[in-house]
Amino acid sequence: MGGRGETWRWRRRLWEWEWEEELLEEYRILLVDVSLQPLYFDVWQWLPDPDGGYSVRGAYAMLTAQETQHDGQDVDLIWHKQVPLKVSIFAWRMLHDRLPTKSNLEARGVIGSEVCLCMSGCGLVEDARHLFLACSWFGSIGPLLWSWIGFDGVDHYIISDHLLQFTY
């Protein structure tokens, strides 16, 4: 391999206007310390279990074995056998701040910071806590549902505390 990738052969000419040459330079910098050795095979390795490799069971065990804020009480609620799987996944993602809210999309560089405000027009940043518990527009839906089903509870402004109240 040449020092700057000159010996690489391409099927077509790189397009400067599509930033392909810039991407090539980024890849070249990433690969500068990589040394390919003959007679050695590259392998993908699952770090949590390098001997056994990746399995869905192992990934599930790793995710559910993580420390929780309430000594596992919320895990028992979320992953209860009578809770539909899609509801459990949604609750787990909400509890661990993994929902695609505008604040999370902005943190990952998907959207710009200028569009991070809640779509209700309240002027606050859209995150899970705001959308489900604190927003004057969307947060008001929960109490309406609870009164409809006859549930009496305390309004929490911390998601884990909110979920925990359903264990009793």
Contacts in CASP RR format, 6 or more apart in sequence:
PFRMAT RR
TARGET T0000
AUTHOR 0000-0000-0000
METHOD contacts of the structure
MODEL  1
MGGRGETWRWRRRLWEWEWEEELLEEYRILLVDVSLQPLYFDVWQWLPDP
DGGYSVRGAYAMLTAQETQHDGQDVDLIWHKQVPLKVSIFAWRMLHDRLP
TKSNLEARGVIGSEVCLCMSGCGLVEDARHLFLACSWFGSIGPLLWSWIG
FDGVDHYIISDHLLQFTY
1 7 0 8 1.000
1 8 0 8 1.000
1 31 0 8 1.000
2 8 0 8 1.000
3 28 0 8 1.000
4 28 0 8 1.000
5 24 0 8 1.000
5 28 0 8 1.000
14 20 0 8 1.000
14 21 0 8 1.000
14 24 0 8 1.000
45 53 0 8 1.000
46 52 0 8 1.000
46 53 0 8 1.000
46 54 0 8 1.000
48 58 0 8 1.000
48 59 0 8 1.000
48 62 0 8 1.000
49 55 0 8 1.000
49 58 0 8 1.000
63 92 0 8 1.000
64 75 0 8 1.000
64 79 0 8 1.000
68 74 0 8 1.000
68 75 0 8 1.000
69 160 0 8 1.000
70 160 0 8 1.000
70 164 0 8 1.000
73 164 0 8 1.000
73 167 0 8 1.000
74 95 0 8 1.000
74 160 0 8 1.000
74 163 0 8 1.000
74 164 0 8 1.000
74 167 0 8 1.000
76 167 0 8 1.000
77 83 0 8 1.000
77 91 0 8 1.000
77 163 0 8 1.000
77 164 0 8 1.000
77 166 0 8 1.000
77 167 0 8 1.000
78 88 0 8 1.000
78 91 0 8 1.000
78 92 0 8 1.000
78 95 0 8 1.000
78 163 0 8 1.000
79 88 0 8 1.000
79 92 0 8 1.000
80 88 0 8 1.000
83 91 0 8 1.000
90 99 0 8 1.000
91 163 0 8 1.000
92 98 0 8 1.000
93 99 0 8 1.000
94 128 0 8 1.000
94 132 0 8 1.000
94 159 0 8 1.000
95 159 0 8 1.000
95 160 0 8 1.000
95 163 0 8 1.000
97 104 0 8 1.000
97 127 0 8 1.000
97 128 0 8 1.000
98 104 0 8 1.000
99 128 0 8 1.000
101 126 0 8 1.000
101 127 0 8 1.000
101 128 0 8 1.000
101 131 0 8 1.000
102 111 0 8 1.000
102 115 0 8 1.000
102 116 0 8 1.000
102 117 0 8 1.000
102 118 0 8 1.000
102 125 0 8 1.000
102 126 0 8 1.000
102 127 0 8 1.000
103 116 0 8 1.000
103 125 0 8 1.000
103 126 0 8 1.000
103 127 0 8 1.000
104 127 0 8 1.000
105 111 0 8 1.000
106 112 0 8 1.000
106 113 0 8 1.000
106 115 0 8 1.000
106 116 0 8 1.000
116 125 0 8 1.000
116 126 0 8 1.000
117 123 0 8 1.000
117 124 0 8 1.000
117 125 0 8 1.000
117 126 0 8 1.000
118 124 0 8 1.000
118 125 0 8 1.000
118 126 0 8 1.000
118 130 0 8 1.000
118 131 0 8 1.000
118 135 0 8 1.000
118 137 0 8 1.000
118 138 0 8 1.000
119 126 0 8 1.000
120 135 0 8 1.000
120 136 0 8 1.000
120 137 0 8 1.000
120 138 0 8 1.000
121 137 0 8 1.000
122 135 0 8 1.000
122 136 0 8 1.000
122 137 0 8 1.000
124 130 0 8 1.000
124 134 0 8 1.000
124 135 0 8 1.000
128 159 0 8 1.000
129 157 0 8 1.000
129 158 0 8 1.000
129 159 0 8 1.000
131 138 0 8 1.000
131 139 0 8 1.000
132 138 0 8 1.000
132 139 0 8 1.000
132 159 0 8 1.000
132 162 0 8 1.000
133 139 0 8 1.000
133 155 0 8 1.000
133 156 0 8 1.000
133 157 0 8 1.000
133 159 0 8 1.000
133 162 0 8 1.000
134 157 0 8 1.000
143 155 0 8 1.000
146 152 0 8 1.000
146 153 0 8 1.000
153 165 0 8 1.000
154 165 0 8 1.000
156 162 0 8 1.000
156 165 0 8 1.000
END
